[in-house]
Amino acid sequence: MTDGTNLRPAREDFRWESVEVLTYKAEADAGFMAITRQVLLKDAGLACELRYFEMAAGGYSSLERHLHVHGVMILRGSGHVLIGDSVRKMGPRDLVTIPPNTWHQFRATEGEPFGFLCMVNCERDRPQLPTPAEITELRKTPAIAAFLDGRPLTP
Amino acid sequence: MTDGTNLRPAREDFRWESVEVLTYKAEADAGFMAITRQVLLKDAGLACELRYFEMAAGGYSSLERHLHVHGVMILRGSGHVLIGDSVRKMGPRDLVTIPPNTWHQFRATEGEPFGFLCMVNCERDRPQLPTPAEITELRKTPAIAAFLDGRPLTP
């Protein structure tokens, strides 16, 4: 920003000049751990925002679903992602789109920071968290139960 | 895509499974060289697209302007970017927003491939190319003349 452009250089360790490192969510009971949020691209002329979320080793995002779509590119490290009824390992530059109304959660399962870019519409609905009955249903899939428990996963 | 998810793993050399490497533009007279386009994130539920543009060493994008905004993150290598009346060097993970109606061009000036993510509204106006008179006006700034000629630039 210093010379009148809106250029924000990258800094060490997946931080950026003039980009604040934020709490992941305001609600502490939303079932997340060791995850930060940075808003990288946001402008009145853009209908989407690009955010960067990063988990420390062992950290995870909320298990949630919503009607809006997430467009995701992994930027740092490897980890596992629950999307619908699949648990998949993802690494740098891998892409995934999370469809509407689909349970999803990101976990830093590989003993290293795990960070991803997330493109999302500026206008969007609020996430829903699962009920105990919905968690019971999800856990019927063994890979999902292992993922939710933080147990070792096959690739 | 193979297991029913829409995960598209990264491949070597900044390519992705199930993502086609496209011509930069259909119009060959739009003043570009040695640049490709890949559409990474595009979905009926997303109001923006995320594209990846990559120039080979010495390549460049069109010099253009339009009313829509570009949100940019450099993903590969370093190069120079003209935005308005500034020429700036950019490298991995640097961020910039290109405001409406602002001349801009990307150049792979550092003898290496230079690639960037570009987030843009799905609904947008067509780019304008500069007239000879507009190019003459731009070239009055010495750094811009050097940039347009592909001459060495200060950082």
Interface residues (C-beta under 8 A of the other chain):
Chain A: D3 G4 T5 N6 L7 R8 P9 A10 F14 W16 V19 L40 L41 D43 G45 L46 A47 C48 L50 H68 V69 G71 V72 M73 L75 I83 G84 S86 R88 M90 G91 P92 R93 D94 L95 V96 T97 P99 P100 L117 M119 V120 N121 C122
Chain B: D3 G4 T5 N6 L7 R8 P9 A10 F14 W16 V19 L40 L41 D43 G45 L46 A47 C48 L50 H68 V69 G71 V72 M73 L75 I83 G84 S86 R88 M90 G91 P92 R93 D94 L95 V96 T97 P99 P100 L117 M119 V120 N121 C122
